[in-house]
């Protein structure tokens, strides 16, 4: 299925949850990351249970040090 991660088109497997999507896209360390799916923030405690759907818009925000 097709999803959009930070506006970039990506193909992922059906029945993929947020946590597996992150790992498949190089995010091994999930500290300092916030996720929104279709403009709705998904709590980190729900990432493993939140299945993604075809055409979902996923926003990944990472915290950075400095200013």
C-alpha positions, 0 to 999 in steps of 0.5 A: 500500500502507499502512504506519504511520510513527510509528504514523500510517497512510500510503499509499505506492507499491508497491516503495518503499524507505526512502530514497524514503519519507523523501523523500516524507515531507519528510525531505530531509536524512537526517543524524541519523535512525535507522529501524526497520522492524517493530522492527528497526533498518535500517542507513543503508547499506541504506535505498536497497535495503530495500523496504517492504511492506504493513502495515510499522511504520516508526519514524523517530527524529531526533536533536535538540540540547539536553537 
